[in-house]
């Protein structure tokens, strides 16, 4: 699991972010099943998912603002 930085996520297009989100969700499920607890790996995956969600939300808001102007 490579560390995902916000800058890297921001450079991705919407399709890449969506595929990465799905990939991370599967990885999170697998990690939770094997660990039975929250460990460093699951925390990092959750953080990466949150970053992807945040960048997606920011892009969506920016598009709505651009439409209004």
C-alpha positions in Angstrom: 0.0 0.0 0.0 1.6 3.2 -1.2 1.0 6.4 0.7 -1.4 8.6 -1.3 -0.8 12.3 -1.0 -3.4 14.9 -1.7 -1.4 16.4 -4.5 -1.2 13.0 -6.3 -5.0 12.6 -5.9 -5.7 16.1 -7.2 -3.7 15.2 -10.4 -5.9 12.2 -11.0 -9.0 12.5 -13.2 -12.4 11.5 -11.9 -12.2 8.0 -13.4 -8.8 7.3 -11.8 -10.0 8.5 -8.4 -13.1 6.3 -8.6 -11.1 3.2 -9.6 -8.6 4.0 -6.8 -11.4 4.4 -4.3 -12.9 1.0 -5.2 -9.4 -0.6 -5.0 -8.8 0.9 -1.6 -12.2 -0.2 -0.3 -11.5 -3.8 -1.3 -8.1 -3.5 0.3 -9.7 -2.1 3.5 -12.1 -5.0 3.7 -9.3 -7.5 3.2 -7.2 -5.8 5.9 -10.0 -5.7 8.4 -10.8 -9.4 7.9 -7.2 -10.5 8.4 -6.5 -8.1 11.3 -9.8 -8.3 13.3 -8.8 -5.0 14.7 -7.8 -1.5 13.5 -4.1 -1.4 12.8 -1.7 1.0 11.0 -2.6 -0.4 7.6 -6.3 0.0 8.0 -5.9 3.5 9.4 -3.8 4.6 6.4 -6.3 3.1 4.0 -9.1 5.0 5.7 -7.1 8.2 5.5 -6.4 7.7 1.8 -10.2 7.1 1.2 -11.0 10.3 3.1 -8.5 12.2 1.0 -10.0 10.9 -2.2 -13.5 11.8 -1.0 -12.4 15.3 0.1 -10.7 16.0 -3.3 -13.8 14.8 -5.1 -16.0 17.0 -3.0 -13.8 20.0 -3.6 -13.9 19.5 -7.3 -17.7 19.1 -7.2 -18.1 22.4 -5.3 -15.7 24.2 -7.7 -17.7 23.0 -10.7 -21.0 24.3 -9.1 -19.4 27.7 -8.4 -18.1 27.9 -12.0 -21.6 27.2 -13.3 -23.1 30.0 -11.2 -20.6 32.5 -12.5 
